Amino acid sequence: MNIDIDSALDALGDPTRRRIVGRLAAGPLDVGGIAASMTVGRAAVSMHLRVLKDAGLVSDQPIGNRRVYRLEPDAMRQLRDHLDWYWERSLAAFKQAAEARAREREAKEREMATRSFLSPTAAAGGMNGPPTAPKPTGAPSSPGSLRTVSCSPGRSGRGGPTSPTRPAARK
């Protein structure tokens, strides 16, 4: 038997009916057994049971002079399958979003790692060619060029003005 999902969801929209379904999940009960632990009376429980029965979520069976209500397992399965469809779509969307975020993070980390190996000009998108290793301080950058020497008279370790020196002699 197929149920109308909208009717079933509407029926479960009421908190009292959800409590009744919760009680029936433990096993079949009559109206008195359901109403025993609820704040509403037997007449109100009967009205809520009628809504749940019309929605196809519960069935009743006459036993003597009372009616025993039970959940309809087929109807509950159909309702669960319907909700699972939304759950699976949500999980798939979450998975896609998480994977996209991970890819973005990995790309950003790769970019940052690449930038740390580049010179400041090249990292900023300059056209100076491949990065070069820094030259040691005090070594001439090319034959015949001036070199700078750090002078710090009387102020050890603080640095000071630099002065040009004569070009290195060629041999």
Protein Blocks (a to p, Z undefined) as FASTA:
>chain_A
ZZdfklmmmmmmpmklmmmmmmmmnoccdfklmmmmpcbdfklmmmmmmmmmmnopaccd
dehjbccddddfklmmmmmmmmmmmmmmmmmmmmmmmmmmmmmmmmmmmmmmmmmmpcfk
lmnopanbjadddddehiafbghiacdddddehighkapadddddddddZZ
